[in-house]
Amino acid sequence: HNAQQSTERAARMFGAELGSRIESHLKQFIATPSTLVKLNRQFIIREQPQKGDVRELAPILYDQIRQLPYLTFMTVAFADGRYIGSTRTPGEVESHLICNIEGEPLTIAHFAPDEDGKCGEQVSEPESYDPRVRPFMTLSEGRDKPYWYPVYRHSTYNSLGTGVAAPIRDSEGNLIALTSVDIALEHIGNYLKSLPVGEGGLAFVIERDGAMVASSTDAPIYIERGDELDRITINNHPNPLLRAAGSNLEQAQDERQSSVIHEDQRYLFDLRKLTDEHGLELLVGVLLPERTFTGPLIDGARQTLIFTALAVAIGIFAGLMLARRIAAPVERISRRADRIALGELEQQLEKDSPIREVNQLGQSFSRMAGELKRLINNLEARVAERTKALQKANAELEGLSMLDGLTGIANRRRFDEVLEAEWQRSRRDGNPLALVLCDIDHFKEFNDHFGHQKGDEALKAVARTLEASLHRPADLVARYGGEEFALILPNTDLDGAFNVAESARKAVRHRNIKRDDLTDNDRVTISMGVAVVIP
């Protein structure tokens, strides 16, 4: 009896560990769309691209999706129906751009990105598409904060997806635009299939209403009926074990760990809730067959009981003697099994009994401990590998969020952070802090005359020139907004700041970026203002 309880505790321990690992992985998985959608929302509020050509957003969206292979769509849709985004087929590496084709009714087409990440060659025929009637945008009514939109079928790919959307409104509450980041559910399913749930075990993720999100089985999570889509729920899933778990959901939610009986077999059922601040509500479940843990124990115990019964038949005296020889090693097995259940998986049970069957029982426990250790080590290795990949992707994302998508120098967000840090350092040390603001002269006329592509090339050239004019590691050049740039010069007095500004101004002029739209100037120049303060 004690051995049986120890085995059950070991099974519960492994089930809890597996459920916790899945929960941790999914939390990191869903954190990336939430972070990205908020970053892109801040960028649109600051840069106001809706006032110009929205295709200028293409390089930013393309760079982001290229760094994160499990994202399916990254888009920005505007209230007037304009639409720009980057996308990839689930499971593939290559990504491309999608954009409105002007005209009525609205259509979109796919484009191969050029070397700058902009819309290059059109690679698909236009398709009818109005983002204003798609689920991710219709749900923005009455919302101001980011939200998860329901699972839906991708209009382009034969798969289901969901994602996070963030509305952007003007001062009167009117919708200006909506930024969204989308993931394909098959990525979650592939992760669940990689887990060591044992023969006959499974893992699943469902919505609160029981609709399937993913599972470790090969069964589909939806059925197509012509143009209609029927979501499969846990209660009508083709897998009978999942249906049995579905009938036990209410009790499992209350107790975290419970059991399910299916075809006379008992399964450990670990169920936990997964939520976030944007309305996501999922249930993560793990079902582990009890026989995986108790099978070796039962086989060994059965042989021991048979031998004991035969021994008692020989005589009371022989029975008493055998009882003494059996009880001591069995008690030792029970105590060591308890330590195994508490996580001491290195515990080995030696062959210290002259009775072969008792030794077999001990070896059954040793095999069970070894199998538990192998499963947990395998699980930890896989989770560590995937966690490392997610952390790397999130680090790259953090780096991207600090850079201007067009020029490659620091963006306004990075400027604000560095200025605050240097201000505090200067106030603490009593050193001067210099700020230089730069503006390209008559840049609107340049854009109107030469076009946005030449304007972008000029912005990049000026950014590179300003960056090259700084020589200290602590100095920073950032794109402040539009054609405006800013230089932060820590520990620099007025004379030093003026010298740096004058050197940068001359360097831009000597860059000789030609223009013929002005009567009094034949090249791109900049105007600069210098301020120095000791906080």
N, C-alpha and C positions, 0 to 999 in steps of 0.2 A: 504493500500500500504506500509506504514512504517513497519507494522507488518510482511508483506511478506518479505521485505528486511532484517529485523532483523533475521527472521528464516533462510533465505539463508546464512547470515553471520555466524550464529551458525553452520549450516551444513558444510560450508567451513572450519570453525575452527576445527571441529571434524575430517573432512577428512584430513586436514593438520597434525593434531596431530597423527592420525593413520598411515599415510604415513611416518612421521618422525620416529615413533617407529619401524616400519618395517625396515626402512633404517638403523637405529642405531643397531638393532639386527643383521642384515645381515653383517654389517661392522665388528662386533666382531666375527661373525661366520667365515668369510673368513680370518680374521687376523691370526687365529691359524694355518691353513696349511702353510701360508706364513712364519710365524715365525719358525715353526718346520723345514721346508725344508731348510732354511738358516742355522739353528743350525746344522743339520745333515751334510750339505755340509761342514761347517767349521770343523766338527769333522773328516770327511773323508780326507780332505786336510791335517790336522795335523797328524792323526794317520796312514794314508796310509794302510788301511786294505787290499787293492787289492794285496798287496805283500804276504799275507798269506791266511789263511782259512777265507773266507768271512762269514762263519757261526758264527764267533766270534761277529758279529754285532747283532745277534739275541736278546740278553738280552736288549740292548738299545732300539731297535724297539718295543719289546714286552712291556717294561715298559711304553713307551710313549703312545701306543695305548690303554693300559689298563686304563690310567688316563683320556682319552678323548673318551667318548662313542659314539660320533657322527662321528668319523673318520672310514673309511672303509679299507683303505690300507695305510701302511707306508713301503716303499720299497727302496732298493738300487740295481740298475742294472749296471753291468760292461760291458765295450766295447767288451769283449770276450764272452758275453752271460750269465755269472754267475749272479745269482739273489737271493736275500734274502729279506724277508719282514715279517710283521705281518699284520693280517687281521681279520675282523669279519663280519658276515652276518649283513646287515643293519637292525636295529631295535632290535638286540640281544646284550647281555652283554658279553658273553664269546668270547674270541679271541684266535687265534692260529697262528702258524708260517707257512710260505711257503718258499720252498727252492728248488734250482736245484737238480735234480738227474743226476749224471754224465753220459755222453754218447751222442751219436748222433743218431737221432735228439734230441735237447734239450727237456727235460720234467721237470715238477715241481710236487711236492707232498705236502700235508699238514701234519704238525707235531703238536702233543700236546707238549706244553712247559714243561720242567722238572722244578725242584725246583729252579734252577738258571736262568730260563728264556731261556734256550738253546733248540735246537731242540731235542725233546725226541722221543716218540713212533710215528711212521708213521701211520696216521689215514685215508689216502686216497690212491687210486691207482694213479700212475703217469699219468699225462696228458701232451700232446704235448704243449709246450709253449716256445717261443723264444722272450724275451723282446725287442730284437732289431727291431722287426717288429711291435710292438705295438705303438699306436698313441703317447703316452706320451714320447717315446724315439725317434721315427723318426723325431719329430718336433725339436729335439735339433740341427739339422744341421744348422750351421751358427750362433748359439746363445751362449752367454757366461753368460747371466743373467737369474734369475728365470723367468718362464713364466707359465701362465695358459694354459693347453691343452684343446681341445674341448670336449664337452659332448660326452660320448661313452657308449656302453653297457658293463657292467662288464663281463669278460669271465667266472667268477665263479658263480656270482649271477644274478638273474633275475631282474636287476634294472639298472638305468642309474647313471653315476657318472662323476665327473670332478675333477680336482685338480691342484696342483702347482708342477712343476719339476724344478730342478736346475742342469745344467750340470757342470762337473768338468773336466778341461782340463790340459794337461801338458804344459811346457814352449813353445812347438812348436805348440800349438793349437789343438793337437789331443785329442779326447774324451777319458777320463779314466773311468768315471762312471757317473751315473745320480741318484740323490735322488729325491723321489717324495712322496707327501702326498695327499690322495684321499678322497673325501666326496661323499656320496650318495645323490642324489637330493631329495629323499623322506623325508629327515630330514627337508628340507626347506618347502616342502608341508605340513608336519605335523604341523609346526609352524604357517603357514598361516591359517590352518583350526581351530586353537585355538583362532583366533582373533575375537572380537565382531563386525562383519561388518553389523549386522542387517539382517532382513529377506529380501532376494532378493539381498543383496550386496555381493561383492566378492573382493578378493585380488589376485594378480598374480605377477610373476617374469618371464621376458622373456629376450632373448638375443637381440642384436641390430637388427638382421635380422627377429625378430618376433618369433623365435623358442621358444616353451614353456620350461621353467625350472621348474616351480611349480605353483600351484594355490590352492585356498581354496575349489575348487570343487572336486568331486570324479572322474572326467573324467581322463583318462590316458593322458600322455604327449607324448606317442609314440605308433606306431602300428608295430607289427611284421609281416613280409611277408616272411615266410620261414626263410632263413638265413639273409634276409635283414631287416633293421630297418628304418622306416619312422618316422621322428620327426614331431609331430603335431605343427603347428604354430597358432598364435593368430587369423589369418584370416581364418583358416579352422577348428577351434576348435568346438567340438559339442555343446558348450554352446553359444547360440545366443547373449547373452549380451557381452561375450568376443569378438565375431566377430564384434559386433558394436563398441566396444572400439578399435579394431584393425584398423578399417577404419578411426579412429579419432586420430591415434598416432601422426602424424606430427604436427597437431595443438596443441595437448596436450603437446608435448615436448617444444613447443615455449612458452606456457602460464603457465606451471606447474599445474594450476587448470583450468579445462574447464567442459563442460557438454556433456552427451551422451543421445540421445533420442532413446528409444527402446520400441516398442509396446505401443506407446503413453505415456510412462512414462519417466520422466527426472531423470538422474542420475548424481550426482557430480563425476567428474573424476579427481583424484589427481595422477600425474605421475612424477616420479623423476628418475634421472640417478644415477647409482652406479658404480664407477670405482675404480681401485687401481693402484699402480705403476708397476704391473706385467702384465698389459694388459687386466684385467677383465673389461668387459663392459656389464652391465645389466640395464634393465628398471624395476622399481618397481611401480605397479599401484594399486589403490584402487578405487572401484566403490561403491558409497553409494546411495540408492534410496531416492529421495527427499521426497517421501511420508512418510518416517520414521520421518521426522522433521515437514512437513507441514500438515500431515493428521489431527492431532488434531486441528490445527489452522483453517483449511478449514471447518471442521464440525461445529466448534463453530461459525465461521463467517457466514456460511450459515443460521444458526438458527437466528442469530442477524438480518440479512438482511430481512428475511421473517417477523419477528416481526415488524421491522421498517416500512415495506411497509404496513402492516395491520394498524399500528397506524396512518400513514399519511392519510389513507382512512377515518378515523373517522372525521377528520377536521383539518383545518390549525392551529387553536388554540391548539388543543391537540397535533398536530405534533410539534409545536414550543416548547411546554412544554416537550414533550418526548425527543425532540432533545437535550434540555439542560440537561436532566437527563441521556441521553445516551452518549453525547459527552465527558463530563468530565471523567467518569470512563474508556471509551475507550481510551482517550488520556493518562490516567495514565497507562493503560495496555500497550500502545505503548511504553511509556518511559521505563517502566520496562522490556519490551521485548528487547529493545535496550541494556539495561545493561546485560541481559542474553546472548545476542549475543556477548558481549565483554568479556564474561568469568565469570560473577558474577552468578554462577549457584545456589547459596544459595537463590537467589531472589524468594520470594513467593508473589503471587497475591491474596490479601484477597477478600472475598466476600463483597465488599463495595458498591455495586449498588443494588437498589431495583428491578432491572430488572434481571430476572432469566437467560435469554439468555446471557446477558453481563457477568454475573458471570460465566456462563459455558465457555465463551470465555477465561476469565482470568484463570479458572482452566485448560483449555487446555494448556495454556502456562506453568502453574505450572507443569503439567504432563510432558510436553516436556523438561523442565529444569531438572526435576528429572530423566528422562530417559537419558538425555545427561550426567548428573553427574554420574549415575550408569555405563553407558558405558565407560566413561573416567576412573573412578576409577577401573573398572574391567580390562581395558586395562593396566593401570599403574601397577596394582598388578601382572598381568601376565608377563609384560615386566620386572618388578623388579625381579621377581622370576627367569626368564630365564637369566637376566643379572647377577644376583648373582651367578648362576651356571656356567656361562661362566667365570666370574672373578675368581671363585674358581679354575676352571680347568686351567685357564691361570697362576694363582699363583703356582699351583702344577707343571705346565710345566716349569715355571721359576726356581722352586727349582730343578727339574730334570736336567735342562740345566747347573746347577752349580756343579753337581756330576758326578764322573766317573762311567760309567755304570757297570764296572766289580767289582771294589773294594768298591764302595760306599763312598769313601772319595772325597774331593774337586778335580775338574778336572783342566786342564790347564787354561781354561777361568777364573775360580774362582781364581786360583793362580795369574794370571796377574792382576786382579782387586784389590785383597788384597795387592799385592806387591806395586802397584801404590799408593793406599790409605795410606799404612804405610810409604812409602817413603816420601810422602808429610807431614804426621804428624811428622815424625822424623826431617825433615828439618825445620818445624815450631817450634818444641819444643827443638831442639838441642840434641836429644837423639840418642844413637847408634841403628842401625838396623842390625840384624844378619840373614844370609841366609845359610842354610845347604843343600847341594845337596847329594843325596844318589843313589847308583847304586848297584843292586844285582850282586855279583861276578859270572862270567861265566854263565850267565843266558841262553844264547843261547845253550850251551852244555846241561844244565838242560832240556830245552825244547826238544831238539833233542833226548835226552836219555829217558825221562819219558813221552813225549807227551804234547800236548797243554793243556789238561784238568788238569794234575798235575801242569803244569806251571801256569795256572790260579789260582789254589788253593794256590800255593806258593805266588803269587802276593797278593792275598787277605789276607793271613796270615801275610805277611810283613807289609801291609798297616795297619791292625788292631794293630800290635805291635807298629809301629811308632806312631799311633794315641794315644795309651795308654801311651806313653812315654812323652806326652805333658800334662801340668797340669794347664796352665793359659788360660783363655777364649780367649785372643787375639792371642795366638799361632795357627798356621795353618800347617797341613800336607796335601800335594796335590800330585796327580800322575802327574808327569811332562811329561811323555811320555814313552811308552814301559815298561821297568823294572826300570825306573828312578823315584825317588820321591824327593820332596823338602819340607823343613821346613822353615817357616817364623817366626822369633822370635823378636818381637818388643821390644825396650828398653832393649836390652841384649848386654853386652860387650863380648869381645873375650873369657874370661875365662868362663863366663856363657854359651856361645854358645858351647864351646868345651865340657863342662860337659854334656850338653843336648845331643850332638852328641855321646859322648862316652857311655852315658847311653842307648841311642837308639841302638847303635851298639851291645852292650852286650845283650840287651833284645832280639834282633833278633837271635843272636847266641844261647842264652839260650832257645829260642823257639824250637830249636832242630828239624828243618825241614830236614829230612834225605835225603841224596843223596850219591850214590856210583859210580858216573861217574868220579870223580876226585881222583887222587892218594894221594893228600896232604890235602884233606878236606873231612869230612864225613857229613857235614850239610851245609845248606844255610847260607851265610854270606853277609854282605854289606860293601862297601867302601864309605867313606864320605869325603866331603870337606867343610870347614867352611870359610865364609867371613863376616867381620863386617865393617860397614862404618857409619860415621855421615854425612848425605847428606849436 
